[in-house]
Amino acid sequence: MAGRDLAHAVVAVLPLERSWRHLLGDRRRARRLLRGTRCRRRDWAIWPLRSRGSAGARSARGLRYARLEEADDREGNVRRAALLALALALAAPLPGAVASAPVIPRFEHVIVVVLENKSQREVLGNPAAPYYNSLAARYSVLAGYRGVTHPSLPNYLALVSGSTHGIHSDCTTCVVSSRNLADTLERAHLSWKGYAEGLPRAGYTGGSYGRYAKKHMPFLYFRDIVASRARLDRVVPLTQLSRDLSRGRLPSFALIAPNLCHDMHDCSVATGDAWLHRFMPPLLRSPELSRSAIFVVTDETSGLAQAEPVPALALGALVQSGSHYWAKTSHYGLLRTLEDAWGLPRLGASARAAPISGIWR
């Protein structure tokens, strides 16, 4: 500024306060202090301030700004209001801005255990399932989890491929020619296996064997898997899981299919709970799974109402204790969670599903 007396004068007007828009606060404040923008003369409110100025200020011809010390600190109020408005503007999302994506950990391993034909109210809070409910209290309940259809098979197909592929039965000879999770995992240099309780041998493609049911092992329905002996050999008896875990050979993704009794399909909730009590502790204690997630979900309800949620839990050291995921989700949401965790391409309806978030440490 051209003068010692005016060294602290207001010398600029923020764009938000120009042209009489008064966007920074009191509509009358600018008229008391700031220079007008629509005329060449000084604003009328500045004249009294100028007239009360010192002789040094009056001698500075052509200067049209009032002294800061004579404006009762009004310039300071302007500055503070402007800074506050700027901070609020920076904090607010821009119109049309895209919200940040939910943060999903990059799991070292994911194990998915699928139970059968129960609604959430049949298991959660049921005294016949004390172990299941202890897991629910310690880890996370996926309270909005639902099946996608009836019967079992299309739900399993949805879990590993994002589609039911138009299948509406538990067929054992049908074949699906479509991309699936095994394909996208392998392309990303990640491994997979299916572990089925009661499977007589690796790669067995028969429809049933004792209490084993093919309809609960979806990998055996994809043409590009059954056409490859090496890929078929990744569907193995459940007894191999403990060996893989102890030898550090656990795959990136493991799908666990208990037999028709232990998955609660043919037997009681208490029977299934007792099996979980034997099966889960070694996994939850294993250092191999310290950066991993275990999902215990249910394929569908036993009734026709798909709106009813099914029992579903997320377990492991990465899960916030006692948390809940309340949003409506399904096998598609679980698939999307795995895809986001590992940076995999979206399969089918998983592209329209939200990942399971807000429960991770």
Secondary structure, DSSP 8 states (H G I E B T S, - for coil): --SGGGTTS-----GGGSTT--TTS-TTHHHHHS--SSSSS--TTHHHHHHTS-HHHHTSTT-----GGGTTTHHHHHHHHHHHHHHHHHHS--TT-----------S-EEEEEE-S--HHHHTT-TT-HHHHHHHHHSEEETTEE--SSSHHHHHHHHHHS--TT--S--SS--B-S--HHHHHHHTT--EEEEETT-SSTT---SEETTEEGGG-GGGGBHHHHT-HHHHTTEEETTHHHHHHHTT---SEEEEE--TTTTSSSS-HHHHHHHHHHHHHHHHH-GGGTT-EEEEEES--SSS-TTS----EEESTTB-TTEEE-S-EEHHHHHHHHHHHHT----GGGGGS----S-B-
